[in-house]
């Protein structure tokens, strides 16, 4: 929505044929749209060549800003539509309003919620199968290692995962066809925040913005070094967690000394390991006390990931990628490596060093449940009320600024007429 654009007197109903718009009557009634149309096309006609026009600007917003039709452009929220989408999204009786989300927020947001709705429905089947097998196992007194149904459950989950992937691809292409996108077509093209010097392209001969690839590679390497330094700090947190949870004990340290002689266990920290001893604050033999470090670690990992996510966005912006796809790939790669390390390093330790299936199972269940509870709390209890409040205040603020901008522009036109 474009605000603070006055309607020039030169654009009236007699200019239908010159404008070449079939539905001109509808356009003429909207003074701001008609002004935007005239400014853009008059600017194109004033450019002596296509190269000159592309060198000056390639967007309508830049034209309107240069011609002083607008001072600032900001998207306006429509409170009743945003509230209705939010209400329908959290409704349990019907699926998310994907079409309304696409029309209001765009395809990327709509695809995300389509994927969430699809996966939520598909996880019901393996959840029910797992619940039935768990009840049968409990009645028979079997464990997961001695139950004869475990291999069949694994085979079922494997087949389910293959079918889930294929059916999601069908759903994705269905929505892509309906919305006019093809498998993420919106991420193809140059990025709006791309910075560089103007030069003539050696391929097309047209003016283009250029940034040396060597500088971008150097910045990517520096971003990787910064990430590795932060991972060292995360490794210290994970080592402390191993000791507090009782995964690294004095017995492990003694066993290590027997193998390597005088060398101590590299991950053994006596001060933190004592907290997991019997009767201590994080007694590893007590059910509820041993679960406390899992909760604390999940909270700490969540906070670390949130803070690094902000840093990763700044680093990726600083790298100055030319395309949207390159920018997103760099951001995803940073977050994937960092978050996978701090989330799964303990699981790898238990699986490949300790080789303790019971501890690995408890760690997986505890970390997953705690992480999902934190995400649910943030999404429902913190984000949703704040989002509704921001819609109301932002709409009022933008509306007032739009009116102010309209009066300012009209005042400037009157001053020009007096001169």
N, C-alpha and C positions, 0 to 999 in steps of 0.2 A: 504494500500500500504506500503510495507516494503522497506526502503531505506538504503543505505550505507552497502550493503552486497556483498562482493566479491565472485567470483565463484571459488571454489577449483578445482585444477587440477585432483583430484581423481575421480571426477564425470564426466564421458564421456559417449559416446553412447554405449560402450561395457557393461555398467552396467544396461542395460534395464531390464534384467531378475532379477537381484538382487533387483532393486528398486521396481519391481512389478507394474509399471505404464504403462498402455496401451498407453497413449498419451505422451510418454516420449520425442519424438522429439520436440514437442511444448514446453515442460518444459525445455529441455536442452538449447533451444535458449534463454530462460530468465535466465540469470546467477543468479539474485537475488533470484528467486523462487527456483532454483535448490539448491542453497546454504542453503536456509531455510529448504528445505526438508531433505537434508543430515544431517544438524546439529540436527534437531529434532529427527530423527530416530536413529542416532548414539548415541544420549544421552539416548534414551530409551533402546537401546541394552546394554549400559554401566551400567545401573541400574540393580542390582542383583535381584531385586524383584519388583512386582507391588507396594507394600507398600513403598518401598524406593523411587520409581519414584514419587509417589503421595506426599510423604513427602517433596521431593526436590522442585518439581514444577508440575503444571498441565496445563500450557499454553505454547504455542510455543514462545510467546514473552519473557517469562522469560528464556527459554532455550537459545534463540539467544542473549539475554542480558548477560547471565552468560558466554556463550562461546565467548563473545566479538565480535560477528558478527555485532551488532548494538550498538550505543551509546544512541540514543534516538529515540523514535517512535512517529510520529505525522501524523495525517491524512492530505492529500493534497487535496486542492480544484482544480477542473477542471473548469476554469473560463467560458468557452463557454457553458458548460452544465448547470452550476449554473445560468448564465444569461438567458439562454433559459427557464429554469424552472420558474424563476422569471417573465419573460415576459409573458409566457403562463398563469401564475397564476393570473396576473392582467388584463388579456384579458377578455372583456365582451362578446365576440362572441362565446366562447367555454368554457367548464368546466375545472376545474383545472387538470393538468396532473398528476393524482394520481399514475399511474404506474412509471412515471419518478421520482416522489417524493419518492416513495417506494424504487426504485433502488439506489437513491442517498443519501437520508436522513434516510431511514429506515421506518419500519411499523408504529411506533408511530406517526411520523409527518404526514405520509400519511393518517392515520386514522383520525387525527385531521382535516385535510383539507377536507376529505370525509364527515365528520360530518358537517362542516361549509357549504359545498356546498349543502348537503341534507337539512339542516334546512333553508337555504336561499330560496330554491325553495318552501319548504312547508309553509313558512310564507307568501307567496304571496296570498294564498287563504284566510286566515282570515283577511289579510290586506285589500283585495278588499271588503270582506263582511263588515268589519268595516267602510270602506269609504262610501259604498252605504248606510248603516244604518245612518251614520252621516249626509249625504246629505238629506236623507228623513226626519230625525229628525229636521234639520234646516229649511226645507221647511214648515213642519207642525208646527213649533214653539214649539216643545216638548223639555223636558230636559231628561237626562239619567234616572232620577227617575220616570218620568211620561210617558215615551215612552213605548208603548205596545210591541215593538219589542225587548226590552232589554232581557227578559227571553229567547227568542228564540235564540238570539245571544249567550247567556251564554251556552245554551244546545248545540249549534253548536260547540262552542269552546271546550267544554268537549269531544264531540265525535271526533273532530279533534285531540285533544291531545292524545287520546287512539290510534287512527289509526297511528298517527305520530310515536309514540313509537314502535308500532309493525312493521311498515314498515322499520324503522331504524334498528331494530334487524335483519330483513331479509337482508338489505344491508350490515350490519356488518358481518354476517356469509358468505355472498357471497364473500366479500373481504378477509375474513379470509381463506376461502377455496382456493381462487386464490393465495394468498401470503403464504400459508403454516402455518398460525397461527390460533389458536382457541381461540377467545374471550380473547385476551390479554395474550397469552402464553409467550410472551417475558418478562413479569414481574415476571415469576416464576423462582426461583432459588436463589442461593447465590449472594449477592451483592459484586461487585469488591472492594469497599472501606471498607469492613468489616475487623475489626482489632481484634486480640485476640491471645491467646497462643495456641500452638499446643499440642494436647493430643490425646490419642487413644479413639475412640468412643466406649462407652459401648454397643452400639447396633450392629454396623457393624464390630468393631474391627479394622477399618482403622484409619489412622491419619486424624484429622480434626482440624480446627481452632475453638476455644471455647472462649466465653465471658460470664461471669456470668449474668444470667437473673436479679438477684437482683440489680446489678449495673445499668442495662439498665432501670429498673423500677424507680430507684431513680433519674436518669437523666431525665426521662419523667416527673416525678412529679416536678422537679425543672424547667423544660421547661414550664410546665403549670403555675407555680407560676410567672415566668417572663412574660408570656402572660397576666395573670390577672393584674399584675402591670401596664403593658402597656395599658390594657383596661380601667384602672382608668383614665389615661391621656386622652384616647379617649373619655371617658364619659364627662370630663370637656369640651372638644371641642364641643361635641354634645349639652351640656347644654347651652353653649354660642350661638350656632346656633339656638336653640329654642327661645332664647330671641331676637336675632337679626332679625329673621324671623317673629317676632310678634306672635308666638304661645303661649308664656308665657308673659302676660301683667300685668299691675298694677291691672286691673279688676280681673284677676285670683288670684292675691295675696290677694286682698280684700275679694274675695269669700272664699279663703282658711282660712283667719283670722276669718270670720264669722262662719265657721264650727268648727275650732279647737281653737278658742279663740285668745290668744296672738301669737300663732305659725305662722310664715311666710311661704309662699310657698317655699318648699325646692329647687325648680329649678328657682326661680325668682332672677335675677341679675339686679338691677336698672340701672346700668351704660350701660349695653348692651341693655336692654329692651327699653331705651329711643331712641335708634337708629331706632326703628321701629315705633315711633310716627309720627303723621301727620306732614309733612314738613321736617322730618329728612332725613338722608342720605339713609336709607333703609325703606322708608315710606311703610307700609304694605298695604295702600289703593291705592298706585300708581302701575300700572301694571308693568312697566319696572324696577322701583326701588325695588319692592318686589321680582323680579326675580333675582336680583344681589346676595343676600345671598345664593340662591339655587345654582347658578353657583360657587360661592366661596366655598361652602361646598363640592360640587362635586369634585372640584380641590383638596381641602385639603384631602378629603377622598382618592382620587386616589394616592396622594403622600404618605400618611400614609400607604396605602396598599402595595405600591411598596417597601417602606423601610422595612415593617414588613415581606414581602416575602423574602427579602435577609436574615433577621435575622432568619426566620423560617427554611430556608435551612441550615444555620449554626447550629442551635439547633438540627435539625434532624440528621445532619451528626455527631454531637457530641454524640447523643444518641447511635450511633453505632448499627444499626439494622442489623441483619444477612441476611435477605432476601430482595429482591427488593420490593416485595409486602408490607412487613412491613415498609420499609423506606417510600414508597409512601403514604401508609395509614396514617402514623404519620404526614407527611407533609400536606396532604390534610385536615386532621382533624384540625390542627392548623390554617391553612388559612381559612377554612370554618367558624370556630367559631369566629375568629377575624374579618374577612371581613363581615360576616353576621351581627355582632353586630354593627359595625360602619356604615353600609349601611342601616340597617332596624330599628334601635332603634327609630328614629324619626317617622317612619311610624307606629310602634306599639303605640307610644304615641298619635298620631292623631287618630288612629283607635279605641283604647280601653279606652283612658282617655278623650280626647276632643270629640271623636265620631263625628267628622266633616268630612263628606264624600267629600265635596267640596275641603277643604284644603288637604285631603289625595290624591284626584285625581290630584290636581295641583302639589303636591310634587312628586308624582310618575312620571308624565309626565316630569317635569323639571329635576329630577334626572336622569331619563333614557336618555333623549335627550342629556343632558350635558355629561354624562358618555360615551355614544356612540360617541359623537363628539371628546372627548379627546382620546379615543382608536383609532379612525380612523386617527386622526392627528398623533399620535405616530407611528402607523403602516405604514402609507403611506408617510408622510412628513419627518419623522425622521428615521425610521428603514430601509426602503427600500434603500435610497441612501447610507446610511452608510454600509449596508450589501453588496452592490455591490462593494464599495470601499475596504472593508475588504477582499473580495474574491480576488481582484487583488493583493493587498499588501501581503496578507498571502501566496498566491501561490508563488510569487517571493521569499519571505523570506524562505519558506520551501524548495523551489527548490535549493536555494543557500546553505542552511544548509545541504541538502541531498548530494550535490556534495562535500561539505567540509568533510562530514562524510565518503564518499566513498574514497576520497584521504587519509584521516587519517587511515582508515582500511587497505588500500593497502600498505601504508607506514609501518604500524606495521607488516604486513606479510613479507615485504622485510627485515625488521630488524631481524625478527625471522630466516629467511633463512640465513642471514649473520652470525648469532650466530652459 
